[in-house]
């Protein structure tokens, strides 16, 4: 039991007197029973706050358990998922890659199709998607490929960089098999990868400024604007503004501001008679320049239409027309052969009747080898 003499009650680092009186008038203290918390412990504890941690797909699992698979729309033009649940696809692909993707390959493209198929099936277990549709399959595959690359990049930065090969191999992450980690460490140490890393670093250093749009994809932001304005041809210039200008910090740098102002100038120019006004996408490409693999200012998703692809489209159209023509001629040839066969059968029957022979005894006759005349005719 507690002692019956009075003492000050110390809570944490503050010495405060807090007397407790029972109905009988007895005053007791908890000084000897509650230890004081030192300031140094409190400070060190606050510095070691636990982070959010990697996504485990729990939110997606809860939705699937409650309402079944999540329906997603994959835009053919934008090349990305759109709608309220579009971010869940990228999140789930990241979880699938971290948990189940094989690491002992140089690139995503080197992973055998059988292994990729297992990852596709895990995604399809939670989303209603038809991977037989080309642009849907490409969207899912590209999302998994980006998550695969990003995951290995984070592993390299956290557990490999700045260490010798032996030390790095001993620093294996807890969620990765040692044999897989050893393979990665050895691959990252090869001259082939070192040269690739140097080239990628040089390319990254050419970036003059970064966006400040947060984690939401540019395509999702753009689609949101179009749903508000009801205009599918507008929104790119406003998107550029919102992803490169912060209300608190201003423009990411002066060059981004100058490019935005130039876009506005081109948009406000008078349109010559008989000409069409350029779209915001065309204005953005004129100001930011064009790249072969993506549209600058729109991130991952929509791809530019190149002259090479246009040439291929023209060739494909001509090829399809030629195939259709050949198929038509082949069908006409088959019909002609059927008619010839029917005519030969009639000739065969006619000759048999004329010579008094049964059709089985008569020598087959064709329109190209008529029987010689006889005295009976």
C-alpha positions in Angstrom: 0.0 0.0 0.0 1.0 3.7 -0.3 2.7 5.5 2.5 0.6 8.0 4.5 3.1 10.9 4.7 2.8 13.9 2.3 5.3 14.5 -0.5 5.4 16.5 -3.7 4.3 14.7 -6.9 6.9 14.9 -9.7 5.6 14.4 -13.3 8.1 14.4 -16.1 10.6 17.2 -15.6 8.2 19.5 -13.8 8.1 19.4 -10.0 4.4 20.1 -9.2 2.6 19.5 -6.0 -0.5 17.5 -6.5 -2.0 16.2 -3.3 -4.7 13.6 -3.2 -7.1 13.5 -0.4 -9.1 10.6 0.5 -12.5 11.1 2.2 -10.8 10.2 5.4 -8.4 13.2 5.1 -5.3 11.2 4.3 -2.8 12.9 2.0 -0.6 10.6 0.0 2.1 11.1 -2.7 3.1 9.2 -5.9 6.7 10.5 -5.9 8.2 7.2 -5.0 6.1 5.3 -7.5 6.2 7.3 -10.8 9.8 7.9 -12.1 10.7 11.3 -13.6 11.2 11.4 -17.4 14.4 13.0 -18.3 14.6 15.8 -21.0 17.3 13.9 -22.9 15.1 10.9 -23.3 12.2 13.0 -24.5 14.4 14.8 -27.1 16.0 11.6 -28.4 12.6 10.0 -28.7 11.2 12.8 -30.7 14.1 12.6 -33.2 13.4 8.9 -33.9 9.8 9.2 -35.1 8.8 6.3 -37.1 8.1 7.1 -40.8 5.1 6.0 -42.8 6.7 3.0 -44.2 6.2 1.3 -47.6 2.7 0.8 -48.9 1.3 -2.7 -48.2 -1.9 -2.4 -50.3 -4.2 -2.6 -47.3 -6.5 0.2 -48.5 -6.9 -1.6 -51.8 -7.5 -4.9 -50.1 -10.3 -3.3 -48.0 -12.1 -1.9 -51.1 -11.8 -5.3 -52.9 -13.1 -7.2 -49.8 -16.1 -4.8 -49.5 -17.1 -4.2 -53.1 -15.1 -6.6 -55.3 -12.5 -5.8 -57.9 -11.9 -2.1 -58.6 -13.1 -0.8 -62.0 -10.5 1.3 -63.8 -10.6 3.2 -67.1 -7.3 3.3 -69.1 -7.2 6.2 -71.5 -5.9 5.1 -74.9 -4.9 8.7 -75.7 -3.3 9.5 -72.4 -1.8 6.1 -71.8 -2.6 6.1 -68.1 -5.4 5.2 -65.7 -7.9 7.9 -65.1 -10.7 8.4 -62.6 -10.9 8.5 -58.8 -9.1 5.2 -58.3 -6.3 5.8 -60.7 -3.6 6.2 -58.0 -4.4 2.8 -56.6 -3.1 1.0 -59.7 0.4 2.6 -59.3 0.4 1.9 -55.6 -0.6 -1.7 -56.1 2.0 -2.2 -58.8 4.6 -0.9 -56.4 3.6 -3.3 -53.7 3.5 -6.2 -56.2 7.0 -5.4 -57.4 8.5 -5.0 -53.9 7.0 -8.2 -52.7 7.1 -10.6 -55.7 9.2 -9.4 -58.6 12.4 -11.3 -59.3 15.5 -9.1 -58.8 18.2 -11.1 -60.6 17.7 -9.4 -64.0 19.4 -6.4 -65.5 16.2 -4.7 -66.6 12.5 -5.2 -66.5 12.4 -6.2 -70.2 14.8 -9.1 -69.4 12.4 -10.8 -67.1 10.8 -13.8 -68.7 7.2 -13.5 -69.7 6.2 -16.4 -67.4 7.5 -14.4 -64.4 5.8 -11.2 -65.6 2.5 -13.1 -66.0 2.5 -13.9 -62.3 2.8 -10.2 -61.5 0.0 -9.4 -64.0 -2.2 -11.9 -62.3 -1.7 -10.3 -58.9 -2.7 -7.0 -60.3 -5.8 -8.5 -62.1 -6.8 -10.0 -58.8 -7.8 -6.6 -57.6 -8.6 -4.6 -60.7 -11.0 -5.1 -63.6 -8.7 -4.8 -66.6 -8.6 -6.5 -69.9 -4.9 -7.1 -70.8 -5.8 -8.4 -74.2 -6.4 -4.8 -75.2 -3.1 -3.4 -76.3 -3.1 0.0 -74.6 -4.4 -1.5 -71.3 -1.6 -4.1 -71.3 1.0 -1.4 -72.1 -0.2 0.8 -69.3 0.0 -2.0 -66.7 3.4 -3.2 -68.0 4.9 0.3 -68.1 3.7 1.0 -64.6 5.2 -2.2 -63.3 8.4 -1.4 -65.1 8.7 2.1 -63.6 8.1 0.7 -60.1 10.7 -2.0 -60.7 13.3 0.6 -61.7 12.4 3.0 -58.9 12.5 0.2 -56.3 16.0 -1.0 -57.3 17.2 2.6 -57.4 16.1 3.2 -53.8 17.8 0.0 -52.7 21.0 1.0 -54.3 20.9 4.5 -52.7 20.2 3.2 -49.2 22.2 0.0 -49.0 24.9 0.0 -51.7 26.2 3.5 -52.4 29.3 4.5 -50.5 30.2 1.0 -49.5 32.7 -1.6 -50.8 31.3 -4.6 -52.5 31.9 -6.9 -49.5 30.4 -4.4 -47.0 27.4 -3.8 -49.3 26.7 -7.6 -49.6 26.7 -7.8 -45.8 24.2 -5.0 -45.7 21.3 -7.0 -47.2 17.8 -5.6 -46.6 15.7 -7.7 -44.4 12.9 -8.2 -47.0 15.3 -9.5 -49.8 16.9 -12.9 -50.1 20.7 -12.9 -49.7 21.2 -14.6 -53.0 19.2 -11.9 -54.8 21.0 -9.1 -53.0 24.4 -10.6 -53.8 23.5 -10.7 -57.5 22.4 -7.0 -57.4 25.5 -5.9 -55.7 27.7 -7.7 -58.2 25.8 -6.3 -61.1 26.0 -2.8 -59.8 29.8 -3.2 -59.6 30.2 -4.3 -63.2 31.8 -1.8 -65.7 28.7 -2.2 -67.8 26.4 -0.8 -65.1 28.9 1.8 -64.1 29.0 3.2 -67.6 25.2 3.2 -67.8 25.0 5.0 -64.5 27.5 7.6 -65.6 25.4 8.3 -68.8 22.2 8.5 -66.8 23.7 10.9 -64.3 24.9 13.1 -67.1 21.4 13.1 -68.7 19.9 13.9 -65.3 22.2 16.9 -64.8 20.8 18.4 -68.1 17.5 18.9 -66.4 17.2 22.7 -65.8 14.4 22.6 -63.3 12.0 20.2 -61.5 8.2 20.5 -61.0 6.5 21.1 -57.7 3.3 19.3 -58.5 3.6 16.7 -55.8 3.0 12.9 -56.2 -0.2 13.2 -58.2 0.5 12.3 -61.9 0.3 15.0 -64.5 -2.2 13.0 -66.4 -4.5 12.8 -63.4 -4.3 16.6 -62.9 -4.9 17.2 -66.6 -7.9 14.9 -66.7 -9.3 16.6 -63.7 -9.1 20.0 -65.4 -10.8 18.7 -68.5 -13.6 17.2 -66.5 -14.2 20.7 -65.0 -13.9 22.7 -68.2 -15.6 20.1 -70.4 -12.9 20.8 -73.0 -10.6 17.9 -74.0 -8.3 20.1 -76.0 -7.4 22.5 -73.2 -5.6 22.4 -69.9 -1.9 21.9 -70.7 -0.7 25.5 -70.1 -2.7 25.7 -66.9 -1.2 22.4 -65.8 2.3 23.7 -66.5 1.6 26.7 -64.3 0.2 24.7 -61.4 3.1 22.1 -61.5 5.8 24.8 -61.6 4.5 27.6 -59.5 3.9 27.4 -55.7 1.7 29.9 -53.9 4.2 29.9 -51.0 7.5 29.8 -52.9 6.7 31.1 -56.3 8.2 29.7 -59.5 10.7 26.9 -59.3 13.1 29.1 -61.2 13.1 32.0 -63.7 13.4 29.8 -66.8 10.1 28.1 -65.9 8.4 31.5 -65.5 9.8 32.7 -68.9 8.5 29.6 -70.7 5.1 30.0 -69.2 4.9 33.6 -70.2 6.0 32.6 -73.8 3.2 30.1 -73.9 0.6 32.8 -73.0 2.0 35.1 -75.6 1.6 32.5 -78.4 -1.9 31.6 -77.2 -3.0 35.3 -77.3 -1.6 36.0 -80.7 -4.2 36.9 -83.4 -5.1 34.0 -85.7 -4.6 34.7 -89.4 -7.7 34.4 -91.6 -8.2 30.9 -92.8 -6.0 29.4 -90.2 -6.8 27.3 -87.1 -5.7 28.3 -83.6 -3.0 26.0 -82.2 -4.0 23.8 -79.3 -2.3 24.2 -75.9 -0.5 20.9 -76.5 1.0 22.3 -79.7 2.0 25.5 -78.0 3.6 23.6 -75.1 5.6 21.4 -77.6 6.7 24.6 -79.4 8.0 26.2 -76.2 9.4 23.2 -74.3 10.6 21.3 -77.4 9.9 17.8 -78.4 11.4 14.5 -77.2 11.2 11.2 -78.9 9.8 9.1 -76.1 7.5 11.5 -74.2 5.8 14.9 -74.3 7.6 17.4 -72.1 5.4 18.8 -69.4 3.0 15.9 -69.3 5.1 13.3 -67.6 4.6 9.6 -68.1 1.6 8.7 -70.2 0.9 10.3 -73.6 3.4 9.8 -76.3 4.2 12.2 -79.2 3.2 11.3 -82.7 6.4 11.1 -84.7 6.9 11.3 -88.4 8.3 7.8 -88.2 5.1 6.4 -86.5 3.0 8.3 -89.1 5.0 6.7 -91.9 4.5 3.3 -90.3 0.8 4.0 -90.0 0.6 4.8 -93.7 2.6 1.7 -94.6 0.3 -0.4 -92.3 -2.8 1.1 -94.0 -1.4 0.2 -97.5 -0.5 -3.3 -96.3 -4.0 -3.9 -94.9 -5.5 -2.8 -98.2 -3.2 -5.0 -100.2 -4.0 -8.0 -98.0 -7.7 -7.4 -98.4 -7.2 -7.2 -102.2 -5.2 -10.5 -102.2 -7.8 -12.2 -100.1 -10.5 -11.1 -102.5 -8.6 -12.4 -105.5 -8.0 -15.7 -103.7 -11.7 -16.0 -103.0 -12.5 -15.3 -106.6 -10.0 -18.0 -107.7 -11.6 -20.5 -105.3 -15.0 -19.7 -106.7 -13.7 -20.1 -110.3 -12.1 -23.5 -109.4 -15.4 -24.7 -107.9 -17.2 -23.7 -111.1 -14.6 -25.5 -113.2 -15.0 -28.6 -111.1 -18.7 -28.5 -111.5 -18.4 -28.0 -115.3 -15.9 -31.0 -115.6 -18.3 -33.2 -113.7 -21.1 -32.3 -116.1 -18.8 -33.0 -119.1 -17.8 -36.3 -117.6 -21.4 -37.3 -117.3 -22.2 -36.2 -120.8 -19.3 -38.2 -122.4 -20.3 -41.3 -120.4 -23.9 -41.1 -121.7 -22.7 -40.7 -125.3 -20.4 -43.7 -125.4 -22.7 -46.0 -123.4 -20.4 -46.4 -120.5 -21.1 -46.0 -116.8 -19.6 -42.9 -115.2 -17.2 -45.2 -113.3 -15.8 -46.8 -116.5 -15.5 -43.5 -118.4 -12.2 -41.9 -118.5 -12.3 -38.6 -116.6 -12.7 -35.7 -119.0 -11.8 -32.2 -118.3 -12.4 -29.0 -120.2 -8.7 -29.0 -121.1 -8.6 -32.7 -122.4 -11.7 -33.4 -124.4 -12.2 -37.0 -125.6 -11.6 -37.6 -129.4 -14.7 -37.8 -131.6 -16.3 -41.3 -132.2 -18.4 -42.9 -134.9 -21.4 -43.1 -132.6 -21.7 -39.3 -132.3 
